[in-house]
Amino acid sequence: MATEHPDAPQQFGMRLSAEIMERVSAIQQFRQSNNQSTNLSAIVEDALEVYYEDLVESGEIQDEP
């Protein structure tokens, strides 16, 4: 998926390592099999939500009301 497209990192407007592009592709394949959005913005939003929740749970940051 993402790793198969030679211009993918440039299209995203950021530089992503080959390792990260492989992870994105694996996530895209999983999401595709579950009829979820496979675009990078959806993956990033979900990842940020999980990371934010982890930081709140560990007490590193305060949750916004």
Secondary structure as UniProt FT lines:
FT   HELIX           2..4
FT   TURN            6..7
FT   HELIX           8..11
FT   TURN            12..13
FT   HELIX           18..33
FT   TURN            34..35
FT   HELIX           40..57
FT   TURN            58..59
//
